[in-house]
Amino acid sequence: MEELFDITDENGFVTGQTVTRFEAHDKGIMHRTAHIWIVRKSGDSYQVLLQKRSEEKESFPSMYDTSSAGHIQAGDEPLESAQRELFEELGIRANEGDLTYAGKFHINYAMEFHGKMFRDNEVAFVYVYERPVDETTLVLQTEEVEEVKWFDIEKVLEGCKHRDGTFCVPIEGLETVMRYLGYAP
């Protein structure tokens, strides 16, 4: 059964209509996602745990992306989707209060992957997870995630700005997390 998403306005508010996953990405219809960033303090800076996307992913295969992210299913709320995605992709069960809302941003692009067009038009709800994580004990959803790795947050920002081919994290999401962590704009 194909996934259904709520169609939203520019601010991520549900319009009362739904769309299939295929149609949302075929036509670029606005919908919602939840993005979870796992962070840890490292000296005077921060590190982020990023997932390497499976080479089978429909967009940005084999690139490092947000710690965990996923579509918000029709009728679901952003926080419950964030908790579900974190558990499904990495095996982390986030309890009440473990995820802190950091903001939202808009993603809108059209690119070709695997020989077909992929249109993404979404409002992403950003959450930060700051509890200790031992990446060697995570249970990865292998059809989604090849591996996870810690990166200095500034290195990720530079890699995104220079489009070095390593990272596909949305720079607006990274900047949202950096503002939350107290980095100067």
N, C-alpha and C positions, 0 to 999 in steps of 0.2 A: 504494500500500500504506500503510495507516494506521500511524502511529507506535505503538510499544509502550513502556510505562514499567514499571519495577520498582515494585511496591507496597512501601511502607516503613512502619516504625513511627515513633513520635513523634521519634526521634533520627536518622532518616534511614537506618536499617539495613534492608537488603533482606530481605523476608519469604520470597522464593522464588516469589511469584506475580507475574503481570504484568497490565496493564490497557491498553486502547487509550486514546489521547489523548482521543477523544470521551467515552468512559465515565468517565475520570478527572475531566473537567470537567463532565460531566452529573450525576454522582453525588457529586462532591467526595471522590474516593478519594485518599488520601495517596500522593504521589510526590516525586521529587527534581528540583531545578533547580540550575544553576550561574549565579552572578551575578559579573560581572567589573567592577570599578570602576577606571577610568583616572584617576590623580591626578597633579597637579603642584604643586610648591611655588610660592607667589605671595606674596612678602614674608614676613610672619610667619604666614601662613595657607596654606590649600590650595584648589585648584580641582579640580573633577571634570568630566570630559567626559561629557555626557549625550546620549543619542540621542532624537530626536523620533520617536515611533512612527508608522508608516504609518497613515493614516486607515482602512485596510482591516483593521487588527488586530482580533482578536476581543474584546480587552479594552483599555480605556484608549486608544482611537485618538487620534492627534495630540497626545499629552502627552509631556513629557520624562521619560525613564526611565533606569534603570541603564545604564552605558556599553554593556554587552553582557550578554545573559542568554539562557538557553534551557533546555529540558527535557533531562534526562539520560536517554538512551535505555536500554532494557533491556539489561543486561549491560555497560554502560559505567561508567567511574569518573568522579567529579566533576571531577578535574583535566583528563582528556582531553576531557571535554565543554566545559569552560571554554576550553581551547585551540581546539577546533573552532568554538565559537560566536564567539569573538573574530575568527577568520579569516573565517568565513562572513559575519558582519554588517558588519565594518569593514575586512577585508583585512589585519589585523595577525597576523603569524605569531609567536606567543609560543614562545620556546625554553625548554628546561629551565632552571628557576630564575627565569624572567621573571615568573611569577605567584606571589604569596605568599598562602597560606591565612590568612584573617583570622577565620574562625568560621562559624557557621551559625545560622539562625533559622527560625521557623515562620511560614508565611503561611496564613491561613484566612479566606475571605470568600465571600459569594455576592452577586452584583450582576447587573443586567440591562444588556446591551450589544446594540445592533442588534436590539432587540425580543425577545431570548431570555436566559434565565438562564445565568450562567457561574459555576461553583463552582470555587474554587481552594483546594486543600489540599495544601501542599507544604513540604518541608524544603529551604531554599535554602542552598547552600554558597557562601561569599563569598570571592572572590579579589581581590587588589589588583595592579594593573599600574602601575609607577612609571617605566618607561622613557620617554624623550622621544617625543612624538607631535605631528606636524603635521597638524592636522585637515583642512587643505586638500588633502592627498594621500591621504586614506583612500578605499578603494573600498567604498562603501556598498551593502548588499544592499537594493535599492530597494523590494522587496515588504515589507520589514520596517522599514526606516529611511528617514525623509524627509530628515533632516539631523542633524548633531551640533554641539554648542556647549559651550564652557567656562562654568562657573558657579562663583562663590564657594561653598564648601561650607556656610558659615553661611546664605547666601541660600536654598540648597536646603532646609536644615533648617527655616528659618522658613516657606518656602512650603508645606512638607509639614505643618507644625503647623497652619497657618491654612487649609489646603486651598484654596489660591488658584486652582486649576484649571490651573496651569502644569505641576506635577510629579505623577507617579504612582509615583515611586520608593518602595519599601517603607521606611518610616521605620526599622524595625528593621535593615535592611541598611545604611542610611546611618549609623546609630549604631554598627554593628559596624565600619564603615570608620573612623569618627571615633575610636573607641577604639584601633584599630590605629595611627592616625596620632598618637595621644598627646593627643587632646582630653580634657579633664576630663569626667567623667560629669555 
